[in-house]
Amino acid sequence: MSANGKKVLISGASFAGLSTAFWMSRLGYEVTVVEVARGLRTGGTAVDIKGNTVDIVRRMGLFDQIRSNRLSLQRWEMKNERDVTERSLVLRGEGEAPSDEEFEIERTVLLNMLFDAVKDHIEVVFDDSITALSETKDSIEATFAKGVRRTFDLVFGCDGVHSAVRRLWFGDEAQYLYFLGQYFSITIVDKLLIERNTAQMFNVPGKTVMLNAYKNNTDIIFAFASDKEIPYDRRDEEEQRRIIADQFVGVGWRTEELLEELRNSKSFYFDKLCQVRMPSWTKGRVALVGDAGYCPSPAAGMGGSLAIDGAAALADAMREHDRNFELAFQAYNERFRPFIEQVQAEAVRTGLESLVPRTEEAIRARNAQTHFSF
């Protein structure tokens, strides 16, 4: 399909941005992706590909690559402070083939797959960002941090929970972010701290320490409950590391050892668990995709897959309405919203209590489950 030279600007080179770039390029648009970082933002928790997302990655031609690079978690272990396994949940027996209905893949691996799928067909601008947007009857002008001004037909905000496009076009993030009463951090170390293809979790009321080992890496995850939001500088990583250290001092199990790994690590991410809830993901010639518009929180375990789903839903609407963006945006808002609301509700209902139970009774009840919601 040809878009007759029409141009789109995408803010953010993560799953939402690269997936949107893939589909918009297929629809014939000239695509520019701008990313504030100097390169792809690698690292982070593994991504689950399941349900409708499996069909989408098949359509994108990525299914075989994902299957050949899948992770293969075999066992969950619930630990006590003496490092005794109180409950072990075997997900897959020795020699048992994993299901072709659900896949888990490293975030960095999937991100590179998406980038490779689009890099020869689009323009990618790293180390820059959108600082202003101005819409006219027939176009929208973007001003960039480095001073350049360019005109596009559409702009897509795919730049995460703290989206700059959402702030510029829809207003301050405080009106859309709903704090879910928890904070979490993830650190990835290049060694195995437990047996490969195993996850371990330790809890005291209101606090969680989790390890996930795969290939030759281990994810170290700290999460804690908080009734009130904690003020901190989002750009001050050392302050965030101190928050985790202060919260988990003296907690037990292997926590002190893991805090030392965190202190010395290069890989670190910290944020509050929150959801983005908006009455509309579109306004004028601007649309939001992924976490920028409908972050479900990490408790849902679906942030990456929802970004891929959302980009496809938007593209399908554009195709159906022959790139009439007003009708397509309306369809995107109406058709995709029930699924998003279901995922967000489930994250609040079960995901939060599974991740960070607040009482000993809740910890025991979670450990007795046959399936965990994270």
Number of C-alpha atoms within 10 A of each C-alpha: 10 12 15 9 10 14 19 22 28 29 27 29 28 26 29 32 29 30 29 31 33 23 22 25 21 16 18 16 23 22 25 20 24 23 24 18 14 10 12 16 15 14 18 17 20 20 21 22 25 17 12 13 21 22 14 20 21 12 11 15 11 16 17 11 13 21 16 9 15 21 20 19 18 17 17 21 20 21 20 16 14 9 13 11 15 12 15 16 17 14 15 14 10 7 6 9 9 17 9 9 12 14 21 18 19 19 20 18 17 23 21 15 15 21 20 12 17 20 14 9 15 17 15 21 18 16 12 17 22 23 14 15 18 12 16 10 7 10 17 20 18 20 16 16 14 11 11 10 13 12 18 19 20 22 26 25 29 33 27 27 22 16 19 23 27 25 15 15 17 18 12 14 17 11 11 21 20 16 18 20 15 22 22 21 20 21 24 23 20 13 14 17 16 15 15 19 19 19 22 20 20 24 26 18 15 18 23 23 26 22 23 24 24 19 13 13 17 24 24 23 22 27 25 25 23 15 9 10 12 10 6 12 10 11 8 9 14 11 13 19 17 13 15 20 19 10 14 19 11 10 16 17 18 13 20 15 10 20 20 11 15 23 15 11 13 11 15 21 17 19 15 21 22 21 24 23 20 14 9 17 22 22 13 16 20 24 25 30 30 30 26 31 28 28 27 28 25 20 25 21 19 20 22 24 22 26 28 24 25 25 27 25 22 26 24 18 21 22 17 13 15 14 20 12 21 15 14 21 25 16 19 25 18 11 13 14 17 10 11 17 14 11 20 21 14 16 24 17 12 16 21 23 19 22 28 27 23 19 15 13 11 15 21 14 12 20 20 15 12 10 12 14 16 14
